[in-house]
Amino acid sequence: MNEHNISRRTLLKALLALGISGSSITKLLHAATQNILVKKIPSSGEEIPVIGLGTSRTFDALGDEELLMHLKNVMQVFFDHKGTLVDSSPMYGGAEAVIGKLLKQISNNPPLFSATKVWTYGEQAGVKQMEESRKLWGIKRFDLMQIHNLRDWEVHYKTLKKMKAEGQIRYIGVTTSHGRFHNELEVLLETLAFDFVQLSYNIDNREVEEKLLKIALDKGVAVIVNRPYQRGDLFSLVRGKALPDWASEIDVTSWGQYFLKYIVSHPAVTCTIPATTKVKHLVDNMAAQTGRLPDAKMRNEMIRYFKSL
């Protein structure tokens, strides 16, 4: 665990400016001043918080001023809660342009761990796309560049290795989602030098526990988890159901925290990237990076209880 200090007075002013009050502010202040859970990137030892911010299907908001305002608040509170890793892709419509627009409006210049993807065919097209992404974000370089859904990975891997060696990016990764390309991904992680892998994983979709997470742990590859709520389907399964009495033993007060803590407690997982357009959901997500995490025995109990509902 690592502690990042934040002024309660500064945060209180920010929350009041967002129109948040009462019990919500109390919860926000408590979460934002707690020690946060961090994990190390195996290839470097650098620590990052276990809860990041995804932008798929949420940040494609160009031209929607009301949604942009909500997303600005989401991003500000994310950083106020000591989050750092923001993940996107050219695949996500206008998300990268929105990120760049909002980063200019964030106060206090918080630390950012920038992660996006290359999602095209061909060496020159890939180089061009990555440069366009960098300009959209308005940053000097990306912390992490990932090959999205293994598209043209043979070509892009060579490019990314060169860019990393030249200091144009800090880490390289490869991604997949909703169970695609697992066999090929296993081979890539076994044979190539990736710093990160991004994949889908949650308490109701544990397929990657069998091989991919074991390989990542063995090879020292950091793991980013997407679709932690299975695009909201998990909440449908527990709607109206009570948390177990023992949830307090792992400092869980909501189903969202239950699902996120199950994910980030896996020894191979570095962080997860839930996406939202609502501050109240963002606050709940960030609470999952404080307090105690379940051990192996408790993780099995979490599965058992979830299956019993």
Secondary structure by P-SEA (a helix, b strand, c coil): cbbbbbbaaaaaaaaaaaccccaaaaaaaaaaacbbbbbbccccccccccbbbbccccccccccaaaaaaaaaaaaaaaaacccbbbccccccaaaaaaaaaaaacccccccbbbbbbbcccaaaaaaaaaaaaaaaccccccbbbcccccaaaaaaaaaaaaaaaccccccccccccccaaaaaaaaaacccccbbbbbbccccccccccaaaaaaaabbbbbbccccccaaaaaaaccccccccccccccccaaaaaaaaacccccccbbbbbbccaaaaaaaaaccccccccaaaaaaaaaaaaac
